[in-house]
Amino acid sequence: MESLNRLDVFEAPLQGISLVEASAGTGKTHNITSLYVRAIIERNLTPSQILVMTFTEAATAELKQRLRRRMRESLAAVEGGYDGDDDFLLTLTEKEYPNAKQQLKEAIDSFDEAAVFTIHGFCNRVLAEYSLQFDVPAEFQLLTDESELIQDQVDAYWRSFIRKDLQTREDYQLLDFLTDEGFGPDELMVGVQAVMGQSYAILEPSSPDLRSLLDLLTQLNETHEQAKKRWGKEKAEFREVLLSGDLNGNKFRKNYLEHDLNMLQEWMATDPVKISIPNRLDKYGEYFIDGAGTKKYDPPHFKFMDHIQDFLVLSAQLQQLKPAFVIASISRILEDVERFKKSHNLLSYNDLIESVDKGLKRDASGSLAKKLSQKYPLALVDEFQDTDPVQYSIFRQMYHQRGGTGLFMIGDPKQAIYGFRGGDIYTYLEARSDADAGQAYSLQDNYRSNPHMISAVNAVFSLSDHPFKLDDLIFNPAGHPKGKDSDSYLIDISGDEINPLQCITLSDKETNKSDLSEKIILAVCDEIQNVLKGDFSLKDTTGAVRPVKEKDIAILVREARHGDLLQNELRSRGISSVLKSKTSVFKTLQADELLRVLKAIQKPGYEPGIRAALSTSMLGYQASDLINLLEDETVWADIIEGFLSLKDTWQHRGIEALCNRLFNEYGVLENLANYPDAERRITNLYHLSDLLSAAEKEQKLSGKTLLKWFFTKRQEESGGSEEEQLRLESDEDLVQISTMHSAKGLQFPIVFCPFLWIPPREASKSNSPIRFHKAGENCLELMPKVEHAQSEQFHRLHYQQTQAEDVRLAYVSLTRSISACYMVVPNFNKIGDSALATLVKGNSETSVDYDAIIRSLQECDKVECRPPIEPDEKALDQTEEQVKELAPARKFSREDVFDYPRMLSYSSLYGHQDQGAPSEEHDYDAGEEHLQEPPNTMDPFGFPRGAQAGTCLHKIFEDVVFSDSSTVKEAVEDNLEYHGFSEKWIPPVLKWIRNSLDHPLNTQGIRLADLNEPSVLKEMEFYFPVNNLQPSELWKIIRGTAPGFSDIETVSGFMKGFVDLIFEAGGKYYILDYKSNHLGNTYSDYSAEHIQEEMQSAGYDLQYHIYTLAVHRFLSARKKNYNYEKHFGGVMYLFLRGIEPGKEGSGVYFDKPDTSLVTAMNEYLEQGVK
């Protein structure tokens, strides 16, 4: 790389390509505005001829102001002389340009025509002026948000795939494989957006095409058939061998063998066979052939195992079906998107850039690029490190080796931190070579920080030869400008300057990132409280001293959630702060609540939706209020009428009028004012209202279509456009909390960097596409969790390049401070992969741990490593009252790793789920292991099995209003479509659900269809505490004896569950749980005897006893004079496939646990808690 010359604004040629590397705080904008003035005077250019470009609308507006101000300053200098300390203005007056005064006056007068753009704004202007040459519609419309269009096309493609494209056995297997993998239209949408966002990237790996993999699937089916044939001949002998006891007991343990036989039998009988293999099938290929024998026994060779081994190999190859399907699907979806945009004369932001680039490349003569460079003879491109390959291609075609023109590429590769939105440091590094000889410059003097702060940062980034992990990116120490006399220092109560880089060390070994983050947040707030209590001051070079104020402090975080936690903790201590974030307002709690309220307004006949809306913080109803509403039909009717009126306002006057009515008439602002972060909540709510109003007007959306747009914005993975990013509350005199990315370009007297120790996320754990640079190309892997031959290489590249970007993010963070910076360095077990470790080891493979990092930092000039200060009890006492008012939720302590509180459920106690695993949200019948296959019939017996089917049926019953048969059709159609079931199931499922609603559940004739809304409670979630619970004791209370698997460790925490339905009938309260379990293909398979067996084998008796106790406690607390015997009716388990029309009680299991049993359970659990 060519060495960099110090930039002299008056000496740098205004022709050719120049590169200016401007380190942090070196006055980049100052130099851009100075070059601008010089170009006006020396090259006699007008503002409309100087192309100035940056990357955000906000930066463009600020740059315009700075340019106008600089021209006025220059005009004043040439008119009246100048004797200040601005070197540019001094030189400008010394040069005595003859026409400078007139040129600057004319430039100021014509500045409204200035060509100051974002890259999108520039391309928009070019296409509007030269539409014919660039082959775009003359009257094209700018599509500012194409997410809804993309979502529509993705949904349309998915519907077509599951309804029309399934023509062969292999097509159905492919759909089955995708849905088993949890893949659907939302996951496909993520891939489409990734490809559209980086259209220049190469998709890796170069997987086989979908057609060839489907041919491989045909081989898989043939192999399965061959295995079945051999199994029929060999299974008897194999069973005898397997159970003989002669096999290698270390590899084939006795307690697995019966299960394995059943697994093999079921797998052989499966038709069509699944692509993914069942658990332990891999034990019966080469694994058995090579390892089942012993020294004394050599088992016979079974030919079915050869076919299983072939199947295993094919199955592994077919794991590439998902990425192959995604790539093939994306190609078709993008064609559909482009076709729609072309037919409607639409261009998106990405289209603007790509259309200009493609148009210039199509023009072999180069006349288009020449025309543009003549129109803009000089270009000043700011933040050049954030350029992507397509953007740079445009600049290069306009200015490379084009005489009489000039291009200044101005940026800092050390601050290239926007890879996630397309910024590409490799484009910058490649563009360096295009700079003309001698025209690569640097700005090294830091005008922001005091000299000691500069020394500290220089020392840290000089710990290794290549701190940025790239050979072409060298750290050159920053200097302190000569003659600068306006520095500020942080001093303590004794008047001594503290070392400007304070490293707060946490020496206790930590492995849990979440727990460590909590400790760090407390430590940072302790430090801030200490700095603000009056013992620290800011002193400038004149000797003037002032106390540190809240507005002097900034905290830079990795994730917005860390900012929320810090803001809450500071608030609890009486310290005011403002959260600056580029997080989309659609990702906030207020967006979730407003969407819930708007859905209720759009569908006022759905009473559960209205109750959900009322429970939001916006409308402010408490649980007791909602219970009281169930008993007061007059008030409830008034609420329904109010929502109907709001819907009418929405339909006739639009979303803006609706929000105004909602906020004013329903006391929304007053309700939110009661929260500590009221200003944040109210700001977000008004912001959302504005965005909804704009979408309604610009995209002509209304009602349900606007709700769909809102829902889509909530689901988007990206951070959103500038308009969608969180607005600020009033930030006067407050501590600033900002993400590191948002802080770029800003400066603060005192900066806290608490999270530089967090390592990158491993690619193999990512659900999102990953980016990496390989052999000079930008690459994109859409499915990083799907293993392939190059997985290790791609994931290593991604990880290393993410580490490098993390170092650049650390550079941005540490260079924001003027006077002092506080950096937290904890003893985290993975800190060796963090930016802090990379600063020490550079691009070497040396292992670096916490101790090595601390030793290196201690050697740095002006750096102090110390433990956190002790909390100031006096300061905490002053805010004690406020802390109590916040009533924080209980925090689980993890002091004893073997006895910590856990979230428990029926499944975890029965053995379906590990105790340490997260508790399941709902029980949707995923654990079926019956061997009998469902028939190919369009009835309840033939309806698909498994968790997806169970979820779908549960949601239908949740959405249906039992007493209103008109709600059934919509609930069935919506849920079948949402859960990926073919529309051919609509008629049979409609009939099935209606039969279920009309079905007499018992001899008293109770039917779901007779239950009105006030008498039902759906999906009641419950928690209750348990302490020192021994599951075997609970089983003994219920069954009298404990199953063998129940002898597990004693547990504590919370019991959690969801009751499908609680209803009141005849003065009694009942529990009803829906079960979609497939017990067989005839009604006799669902006899009382068979259902009883299923209840026992699945452990549902434990489940409903827990439910009974939860409801018993609920009613005891809520209903006056409640008596279990009198008011509790019992428990019903409704096996939906076993409902035989005309036969009351069929498919129903009923029990009412004895009072003594419920009392014993209650006493056992309460005694443990006490």
Secondary structure as the mmCIF struct_conf table of DSSP 4:
data_model
#
loop_
_struct_conf.conf_type_id
_struct_conf.id
_struct_conf.beg_label_comp_id
_struct_conf.beg_label_asym_id
_struct_conf.beg_label_seq_id
_struct_conf.end_label_comp_id
_struct_conf.end_label_asym_id
_struct_conf.end_label_seq_id
HELX_LH_PP_P HELX_LH_PP_P1 GLU A 2 LEU A 4
STRN STRN1 ASN A 5 ARG A 6
HELX_LH_PP_P HELX_LH_PP_P2 LEU A 7 LEU A 7
TURN_TY1_P TURN_TY1_P1 VAL A 9 GLU A 11
BEND BEND1 ALA A 12 ALA A 12
BEND BEND2 LEU A 14 GLN A 15
STRN STRN2 GLY A 16 ALA A 22
TURN_TY1_P TURN_TY1_P2 ALA A 24 GLY A 25
BEND BEND3 THR A 26 THR A 26
HELX_RH_AL_P HELX_RH_AL_P1 LYS A 28 GLU A 42
BEND BEND4 ARG A 43 ARG A 43
HELX_RH_3T_P HELX_RH_3T_P1 PRO A 47 GLN A 49
STRN STRN3 ILE A 50 THR A 54
BEND BEND5 PHE A 55 THR A 56
HELX_RH_AL_P HELX_RH_AL_P2 GLU A 57 GLY A 80
BEND BEND6 GLY A 84 ASP A 85
HELX_RH_AL_P HELX_RH_AL_P3 ASP A 87 LYS A 95
TURN_TY1_P TURN_TY1_P3 GLU A 96 GLU A 96
TURN_TY1_P TURN_TY1_P4 PRO A 98 ASN A 99
HELX_RH_AL_P HELX_RH_AL_P4 ALA A 100 ASP A 109
TURN_TY1_P TURN_TY1_P5 SER A 110 SER A 110
HELX_RH_3T_P HELX_RH_3T_P2 PHE A 111 GLU A 113
STRN STRN4 VAL A 116 THR A 118
HELX_RH_AL_P HELX_RH_AL_P5 ILE A 119 GLU A 129
BEND BEND7 TYR A 130 TYR A 130
TURN_TY1_P TURN_TY1_P6 SER A 131 ASP A 135
TURN_TY1_P TURN_TY1_P7 ALA A 138 GLU A 139
STRN STRN5 GLN A 141 LEU A 143
BEND BEND8 THR A 144 THR A 144
HELX_RH_AL_P HELX_RH_AL_P6 SER A 147 ARG A 163
TURN_TY1_P TURN_TY1_P8 LYS A 164 LYS A 164
BEND BEND9 ASP A 165 ASP A 165
BEND BEND10 THR A 168 THR A 168
HELX_RH_AL_P HELX_RH_AL_P7 ARG A 169 ASP A 180
TURN_TY1_P TURN_TY1_P9 GLU A 181 GLY A 182
HELX_RH_AL_P HELX_RH_AL_P8 PRO A 185 GLY A 197
TURN_TY1_P TURN_TY1_P10 GLN A 198 TYR A 200
BEND BEND11 ALA A 201 ALA A 201
STRN STRN6 ILE A 202 GLU A 204
BEND BEND12 PRO A 205 PRO A 205
HELX_LH_PP_P HELX_LH_PP_P3 SER A 207 ASP A 209
HELX_RH_AL_P HELX_RH_AL_P9 LEU A 210 LEU A 242
TURN_TY1_P TURN_TY1_P11 LEU A 243 LEU A 243
BEND BEND13 SER A 244 GLY A 245
BEND BEND14 LEU A 247 LEU A 247
TURN_TY1_P TURN_TY1_P12 GLY A 249 LYS A 251
BEND BEND15 PHE A 252 PHE A 252
HELX_RH_AL_P HELX_RH_AL_P10 LYS A 254 ALA A 269
BEND BEND16 ASP A 271 PRO A 272
HELX_LH_PP_P HELX_LH_PP_P4 VAL A 273 LYS A 274
BEND BEND17 ILE A 275 SER A 276
HELX_LH_PP_P HELX_LH_PP_P5 ILE A 277 PRO A 278
TURN_TY1_P TURN_TY1_P13 ASN A 279 ARG A 280
HELX_RH_3T_P HELX_RH_3T_P3 LEU A 281 TYR A 284
TURN_TY1_P TURN_TY1_P14 GLY A 285 GLY A 285
HELX_RH_AL_P HELX_RH_AL_P11 GLU A 286 GLY A 291
BEND BEND18 ALA A 292 ALA A 292
BEND BEND19 LYS A 295 LYS A 296
HELX_LH_PP_P HELX_LH_PP_P6 PRO A 299 PHE A 302
HELX_RH_AL_P HELX_RH_AL_P12 LYS A 303 GLN A 317
HELX_RH_3T_P HELX_RH_3T_P4 LEU A 318 GLN A 320
HELX_RH_AL_P HELX_RH_AL_P13 LEU A 321 SER A 343
TURN_TY1_P TURN_TY1_P15 HIS A 344 ASN A 345
STRN STRN7 LEU A 346 SER A 348
HELX_RH_AL_P HELX_RH_AL_P14 TYR A 349 ARG A 362
TURN_TY1_P TURN_TY1_P16 ALA A 364 SER A 365
HELX_RH_AL_P HELX_RH_AL_P15 SER A 367 LYS A 375
BEND BEND20 TYR A 376 PRO A 377
STRN STRN8 LEU A 378 VAL A 381
BEND BEND21 ASP A 382 GLU A 383
HELX_RH_3T_P HELX_RH_3T_P5 PHE A 384 ASP A 386
HELX_RH_AL_P HELX_RH_AL_P16 PRO A 389 TYR A 399
TURN_TY1_P TURN_TY1_P17 HIS A 400 GLN A 401
TURN_TY1_P TURN_TY1_P18 GLY A 403 GLY A 404
STRN STRN9 GLY A 406 GLY A 411
HELX_RH_3T_P HELX_RH_3T_P6 PRO A 413 GLN A 415
HELX_RH_3T_P HELX_RH_3T_P7 GLY A 419 ARG A 421
TURN_TY1_P TURN_TY1_P19 GLY A 422 GLY A 422
HELX_RH_AL_P HELX_RH_AL_P17 ILE A 425 ALA A 431
HELX_RH_3T_P HELX_RH_3T_P8 ARG A 432 ASP A 434
BEND BEND22 ALA A 435 ALA A 435
HELX_LH_PP_P HELX_LH_PP_P7 ASP A 436 ASP A 436
TURN_TY1_P TURN_TY1_P20 ALA A 437 GLY A 438
STRN STRN10 ALA A 440 LEU A 443
STRN STRN11 ASP A 445 ASP A 445
BEND BEND23 TYR A 447 SER A 449
HELX_RH_AL_P HELX_RH_AL_P18 PRO A 451 VAL A 460
TURN_TY1_P TURN_TY1_P21 PHE A 461 SER A 462
BEND BEND24 LEU A 463 ASP A 465
TURN_TY1_P TURN_TY1_P22 PRO A 467 PHE A 468
BEND BEND25 LYS A 469 LYS A 469
TURN_TY1_P TURN_TY1_P23 ASP A 471 ASP A 472
STRN STRN12 GLY A 479 GLY A 479
TURN_TY1_P TURN_TY1_P24 LYS A 482 GLY A 483
STRN STRN13 SER A 488 ILE A 491
TURN_TY1_P TURN_TY1_P25 ILE A 493 SER A 494
BEND BEND26 GLY A 495 GLY A 495
HELX_LH_PP_P HELX_LH_PP_P8 ASP A 496 ASP A 496
STRN STRN14 GLU A 497 GLU A 497
HELX_LH_PP_P HELX_LH_PP_P9 ILE A 498 ASN A 499
BEND BEND27 PRO A 500 PRO A 500
STRN STRN15 LEU A 501 GLU A 510
HELX_RH_AL_P HELX_RH_AL_P19 LYS A 513 ASN A 530
HELX_RH_PI_P HELX_RH_PI_P1 VAL A 531 ASP A 535
STRN STRN16 SER A 537 ASP A 540
TURN_TY1_P TURN_TY1_P26 THR A 541 THR A 542
STRN STRN17 VAL A 545 PRO A 547
HELX_RH_3T_P HELX_RH_3T_P9 GLU A 550 ASP A 552
STRN STRN18 ILE A 553 VAL A 557
BEND BEND28 ARG A 558 GLU A 559
HELX_RH_AL_P HELX_RH_AL_P20 ALA A 560 SER A 572
TURN_TY1_P TURN_TY1_P27 ARG A 573 GLY A 574
STRN STRN19 SER A 577 LYS A 580
STRN STRN20 SER A 584 SER A 584
HELX_RH_3T_P HELX_RH_3T_P10 VAL A 585 LYS A 587
BEND BEND29 THR A 588 THR A 588
HELX_RH_AL_P HELX_RH_AL_P21 LEU A 589 GLN A 602
TURN_TY1_P TURN_TY1_P28 PRO A 604 GLY A 605
HELX_RH_AL_P HELX_RH_AL_P22 GLU A 607 LEU A 614
TURN_TY1_P TURN_TY1_P29 SER A 615 SER A 615
BEND BEND30 THR A 616 THR A 616
TURN_TY1_P TURN_TY1_P30 SER A 617 LEU A 619
HELX_RH_AL_P HELX_RH_AL_P23 ALA A 623 LEU A 630
TURN_TY1_P TURN_TY1_P31 GLU A 631 GLU A 631
HELX_RH_AL_P HELX_RH_AL_P24 GLU A 633 ARG A 653
HELX_RH_AL_P HELX_RH_AL_P25 ILE A 655 GLU A 665
TURN_TY1_P TURN_TY1_P32 TYR A 666 GLY A 667
HELX_RH_AL_P HELX_RH_AL_P26 VAL A 668 LEU A 672
TURN_TY1_P TURN_TY1_P33 ALA A 673 ASN A 674
BEND BEND31 TYR A 675 TYR A 675
TURN_TY1_P TURN_TY1_P34 PRO A 676 ASP A 677
HELX_RH_AL_P HELX_RH_AL_P27 ALA A 678 GLU A 698
TURN_TY1_P TURN_TY1_P35 GLN A 699 LYS A 700
HELX_RH_AL_P HELX_RH_AL_P28 GLY A 703 GLN A 715
BEND BEND32 SER A 718 SER A 718
HELX_RH_3T_P HELX_RH_3T_P11 GLU A 722 GLU A 724
STRN STRN21 GLN A 725 GLN A 725
HELX_LH_PP_P HELX_LH_PP_P10 LEU A 726 SER A 730
TURN_TY1_P TURN_TY1_P36 GLU A 732 ASP A 733
STRN STRN22 VAL A 735 THR A 739
TURN_TY1_P TURN_TY1_P37 MET A 740 GLY A 745
STRN STRN23 PHE A 748 CYS A 753
TURN_TY1_P TURN_TY1_P38 LEU A 756 TRP A 757
HELX_LH_PP_P HELX_LH_PP_P11 ILE A 758 GLU A 762
HELX_RH_3T_P HELX_RH_3T_P12 ALA A 763 LYS A 765
BEND BEND33 ASN A 767 SER A 768
STRN STRN24 ILE A 770 LYS A 774
TURN_TY1_P TURN_TY1_P39 ALA A 775 GLY A 776
STRN STRN25 GLU A 777 GLU A 781
BEND BEND34 LEU A 782 LEU A 782
TURN_TY1_P TURN_TY1_P40 PRO A 784 LYS A 785
BEND BEND35 VAL A 786 VAL A 786
TURN_TY1_P TURN_TY1_P41 ALA A 789 GLN A 790
HELX_RH_AL_P HELX_RH_AL_P29 SER A 791 LEU A 814
TURN_TY1_P TURN_TY1_P42 THR A 815 THR A 815
BEND BEND36 ARG A 816 ARG A 816
STRN STRN26 SER A 817 PHE A 828
TURN_TY1_P TURN_TY1_P43 ASN A 829 LYS A 830
HELX_RH_3T_P HELX_RH_3T_P13 ILE A 831 ASP A 833
BEND BEND37 SER A 834 SER A 834
HELX_RH_AL_P HELX_RH_AL_P30 ALA A 835 LYS A 841
TURN_TY1_P TURN_TY1_P44 GLY A 842 ASN A 843
BEND BEND38 SER A 844 SER A 844
HELX_RH_AL_P HELX_RH_AL_P31 TYR A 850 GLN A 858
TURN_TY1_P TURN_TY1_P45 GLU A 859 GLU A 859
BEND BEND39 CYS A 860 CYS A 860
TURN_TY1_P TURN_TY1_P46 ASP A 861 LYS A 862
STRN STRN27 VAL A 863 ARG A 866
HELX_LH_PP_P HELX_LH_PP_P12 PRO A 867 PRO A 871
HELX_RH_AL_P HELX_RH_AL_P32 GLU A 873 GLN A 878
TURN_TY1_P TURN_TY1_P47 THR A 879 THR A 879
HELX_RH_AL_P HELX_RH_AL_P33 GLU A 880 LEU A 886
HELX_LH_PP_P HELX_LH_PP_P13 PRO A 888 SER A 893
BEND BEND40 GLU A 895 ASP A 896
TURN_TY1_P TURN_TY1_P48 VAL A 897 PHE A 898
BEND BEND41 ASP A 899 ASP A 899
STRN STRN28 ARG A 902 LEU A 904
HELX_RH_AL_P HELX_RH_AL_P34 TYR A 906 TYR A 910
TURN_TY1_P TURN_TY1_P49 GLY A 911 GLY A 911
BEND BEND42 HIS A 912 GLN A 913
TURN_TY1_P TURN_TY1_P50 GLN A 915 GLY A 916
BEND BEND43 ALA A 917 ALA A 917
HELX_LH_PP_P HELX_LH_PP_P14 PRO A 918 GLU A 920
BEND BEND44 GLU A 921 GLU A 921
HELX_LH_PP_P HELX_LH_PP_P15 GLN A 932 PRO A 935
BEND BEND45 ASN A 936 ASN A 936
BEND BEND46 MET A 938 ASP A 939
TURN_TY1_P TURN_TY1_P51 PRO A 940 GLY A 942
BEND BEND47 PHE A 943 PHE A 943
HELX_LH_PP_P HELX_LH_PP_P16 PRO A 944 ARG A 945
BEND BEND48 GLY A 946 GLY A 946
HELX_RH_AL_P HELX_RH_AL_P35 ALA A 947 ASP A 959
BEND BEND49 VAL A 960 VAL A 960
TURN_TY1_P TURN_TY1_P52 PHE A 962 SER A 963
HELX_RH_3T_P HELX_RH_3T_P14 SER A 965 THR A 967
HELX_RH_AL_P HELX_RH_AL_P36 VAL A 968 TYR A 978
TURN_TY1_P TURN_TY1_P53 HIS A 979 GLY A 980
HELX_RH_3T_P HELX_RH_3T_P15 GLU A 983 TRP A 985
HELX_RH_AL_P HELX_RH_AL_P37 ILE A 986 ASP A 998
BEND BEND50 HIS A 999 HIS A 999
BEND BEND51 ASN A 1002 ASN A 1002
TURN_TY1_P TURN_TY1_P54 THR A 1003 GLN A 1004
HELX_RH_3T_P HELX_RH_3T_P16 LEU A 1008 ASP A 1010
HELX_RH_3T_P HELX_RH_3T_P17 GLU A 1013 SER A 1015
STRN STRN29 VAL A 1016 LEU A 1029
HELX_RH_AL_P HELX_RH_AL_P38 PRO A 1031 ARG A 1039
BEND BEND52 GLY A 1040 THR A 1041
HELX_RH_3T_P HELX_RH_3T_P18 GLY A 1044 SER A 1046
STRN STRN30 VAL A 1051 ALA A 1065
TURN_TY1_P TURN_TY1_P55 GLY A 1066 GLY A 1067
STRN STRN31 LYS A 1068 LYS A 1075
BEND BEND53 ASN A 1081 THR A 1082
HELX_RH_3T_P HELX_RH_3T_P19 TYR A 1083 TYR A 1086
BEND BEND54 SER A 1087 SER A 1087
HELX_RH_AL_P HELX_RH_AL_P39 ALA A 1088 SER A 1097
TURN_TY1_P TURN_TY1_P56 ALA A 1098 GLY A 1099
HELX_RH_AL_P HELX_RH_AL_P40 TYR A 1100 ARG A 1118
BEND BEND55 LYS A 1119 LYS A 1119
TURN_TY1_P TURN_TY1_P57 LYS A 1120 ASN A 1121
HELX_RH_AL_P HELX_RH_AL_P41 TYR A 1124 HIS A 1127
STRN STRN32 PHE A 1128 PHE A 1135
HELX_RH_3T_P HELX_RH_3T_P20 LEU A 1136 GLY A 1138
TURN_TY1_P TURN_TY1_P58 PRO A 1141 GLY A 1142
TURN_TY1_P TURN_TY1_P59 GLU A 1144 GLY A 1147
STRN STRN33 VAL A 1148 ASP A 1151
HELX_RH_AL_P HELX_RH_AL_P42 THR A 1155 VAL A 1169
#
